[in-house]
Amino acid sequence: MTRDTETLTERAPSFDRDGRAAYRVASTDWNVSTTVVKAVTEVVGSDPLSGDCVLYDVVDPDALDRIFADRNGGVGQTTDRVVFELQGCRVEVHADGELLVYEPEDHEESTTSAVQSV
């Protein structure tokens, strides 16, 4: 079984917020942008190759990868997190490597976004 057919997300009820189910994303060798797209498509049940989930519509994938690049012995450039919406899912990328995806509020697919660094 390859990584592509394995489940990338795991339900994490302790992180649920505002009535939205939270999913913790497994660590991978992929860059952050690829991991985000695959995790979001898994949560919403779509095909990552369908073109429905376009990260560039909401955040620059190269910038996201650079922000969380493995530097200084595994420590990223920031101690913060980046939060944005993709396909209706709230995505939180933390500097410590944790990645959380919250299911869509209304379960409709959307690519509208508000990017926030906190």
N, C-alpha and C positions, 0 to 999 in steps of 0.2 A: 504494500500500500504506500503510495507516495504522499508527500505533504499536501499536494493539491486536493486529494480526496479525503484527507483527515479533517476533523472538525477543528477550526481555528479558534472559535469562541466558546466560552464556558459561562453558563448562567451564574451570576454573582448577586444573589438577593440582598446581601448586606450593603450593596452600593445603590440599590434602587432609589430613585428620586422622582418626586412629582408624579407618581403613578406610572413611571416608565421603568420597565425591566432593564437591568444593567447586565452587560456581558463583558467579562474580562477576556482580553485577547492574549493568546499564548505567544511566548517569545519565539521569534523566527530569525533566520539569517537574512531575510529580505530587508530592504530599506523601509523606512517608516511609511512612505507614501503607498507602496505596494501593499503593505500589511493593512493599512487603513482601508483601502479599496476592497480587498478580499474579505476583511472582517465585516464591513458594512453590507456588502452584497450577501454575505452569509446570514446576517441578522434579518435583512429584509426579504431574503429568499429569491434573489435574482442572480443572474449569470454575470460574473465579473468581466466577461468578454463581450457582453451584449451592447456596451456603450451607454447603458442607462446610468452608470455611476461614474461621473467625470469629476475627479478631484480638482482639476484645474479650474472648474467653474466656481469653486469656492475658496481655494487656497492654492498658492504656487507649490506644486509637489517638490520641486528642487529646493526651494527655500525651507520647506518643512524638513526635508532630509538633511539639509545643512545645519539647521537648528539643533537637531537631535543626533548629529553624527557622533560616532564613538570616538571621543578624544580624551586625552589625559587619563588613560587607564580605565576607560569605561564611563567617564563622567562627561555628560553633554555640555554644551556652551551655556546652558541656562539652568536655573534651579526652579523655574516656573513650569507652567503648562500652557498648551495651546488648546483652545476649545472652539469648535465650529460645528455647523450642521451640514450633513451630507445625506441626501435621500431621506430627509426627515429625521435622521438619527443624530443625536448629540454625540460628538466624538471628543474625547479628552485624551491628549497625548501628554504624558508627564515626563519631566526630565529624568526621573529615575528609571525610565523604561516602561512604566506601566501604561497600558492603553486600554481605555474603557469605551464601549459603544453602548449607547442607550437606544432602545427600540423607538421607532417613530411615535410621536404623541398621538397622532390620529391614524397611524398605520397607512398613510398615503405617501407615495414616493414623491420626494421633492428635492431639488438641488439648490434651493435658496439657502442663504447662509449669512451668519454674522460671525466673523472671526474675532476672537478675543484672546489676548495673552494675559494671563493672570499670574 
